[in-house]
Amino acid sequence: MTLEQILSHCAELEKMNYIQKKFTKKSHTAEVLVPLMTILSDIVAVEASFLIAFWFRFHFEPLIRIFPFDGVVPPLSGYIRLSLMVIPVWILIFQSRKMYRPRRVVFIFDEFFLIARLVTFGIIFSFGLIFFYRVFPYSRLVFVIIWVLSIILITLGRYMVLKYEKTLYNKGKGLKDALIVGNTQTALDIYNNFSSHKYAGFNIVGFIDEDENSNENTNENFLRNRTKLGDYSDVVEVITKHNIETVLVTIPSTEHDKLFELMKACEGENVEFLMVPDFLEVITSSVRVQEIDGIPFLRIKSIPMNIWNRVLKRAFDFIFSLAVLIIISPLLIIIPLLVKLTSRGPVFYKQQRLSMTGKKFNMIKFRSMVADAEKDTGAVYVKKDDSRYTSIGRFLRKFSLDELPQFINVLKGEMSIVGPRPEREHFIREYREKIPKYLERHRVKCGVTGWAQVNGLRGSDSSIEKRIEYDIYYIEHWSIVFDLKIIIKTLKEMLFSKAAY
């Protein structure tokens, strides 16, 4: 064997060794077990729904009294046979929406709404089978119960699998080794979040950025106490050396030529690229082509809601706020007494805020600070450990109980349940010149809660720019389902948020 052949053989062995390390360097428990568990969970949930629905319809006396039948109970075997026919189709419907991939790590109520839609498709398919298979007397009421039970049981099963998956990641099992590209503020946020929140499924190995000599905008906060693995030119070497599976790109839109260079350099590398869109990309993602009289136009900005969507949102706000006020009516008696007994001054605190198109209104809150708290300071944001809190006020602010009277504002039509938080005119005048697109948040009614707030952007310590990005995203992507998601996440934030003060 010649020296050239020996070197070639060694190179092949090294390449094969690298590939083997790439795929065997750690247990891929989550990659295999989690999808399998999810499929089994769905199968059990659907089959259980059929069995329980059959029992409810034909053996549960209260329901039989409401919906009597001729007394002949059909054989259970007919429903079992049907379930065995529809379950594979339901699995395919779920798979079509990529519901069985690992590392979904989603908010469970996002899953709930999607499950509800897909189960509805599954029930429609089941009705189609019944139409062609008339030899068995299927009950339509049974299928209504199956529809409800399937949504509930599938969601519960997936919640348990999701908790198990997060537990694996928190123990360091099945994590994907990830590399961050860039040293922007977004990169810093990702580095901090994924390093502390292992349940996201990533192990941040380090970051690469431009050569320090050529980068005038080096983020010193990012470089401090974080592992720099090299420059952009070292990307392939870093991926190979550290067995990187995912590259998280945070390059701003003005430097996308560097992204193309990185991807070109990584051709042939078995690695995935995930890119975080910056503010400009989020805004331009809503661009649509519209043809008018044969002339194509790019719609780069549209009205957030048409007339019917505004009617729908207002009806939802009215009904929801009225229901909430009825439910919390005991608190509306207890909290004012506590406020009055613990400090001097009025129970309610009214402050002028600006809502849609700059319309002014008086926002109502339970007073959580001493009377005339801004007498000496003027308009200022609340700070952590603010000395102006009353003894009960700190507790009210911690759990957002001081915000409850704002449901009265919603009932009056001055606010919405969900929307950008209302701001004072003083701060609006200050920020509208400093922050791009700041006034865009006034295109819809302000809300009791918002997309920015449920993502932890509360209080004076959070980034105003980030809040505006989240507000504009909400405006561009509004839907009733989105509102429901934010409301559910708000309940979680009220109980567990560390950002409230």
Secondary structure by P-SEA (a helix, b strand, c coil): ccaaaaaaaaaaaaaaaaaaaacccccccccccaaaaaaaaaaaaaaaaaaaaaaaacccaaaaaacccccccccaaaaaaaaaaaaaaaaaaaaaaccccccccccaaaaaaaaaaaaaaaaaaaaaaaaacccccccaaaaaaaaaaaaaaaaaaaaaaaaaaaaaaaacccccbbbbccccaaaaaaaaaaaacccccccccccccccccccccccccccccccccccccaaaaaaaaacccbbbbbcccccaaaaaaaaaaaccccbbbbbbbcaaaaaaccbbbbbcccbbbbccccccccaaaaaaaaaaaaaaaaaaaaaaaaaaaaaaaaaaaccccccbbbbbbbcccbbbbbbbbccccccccccccccccccccccccccaaaaaaacccccccaaaaaaaccccccccccccaaaaaacccccccccccccccccccccccccccccccccaaaaaaaaaaaaacccaaaaaaaaaaaaaaaccccccc
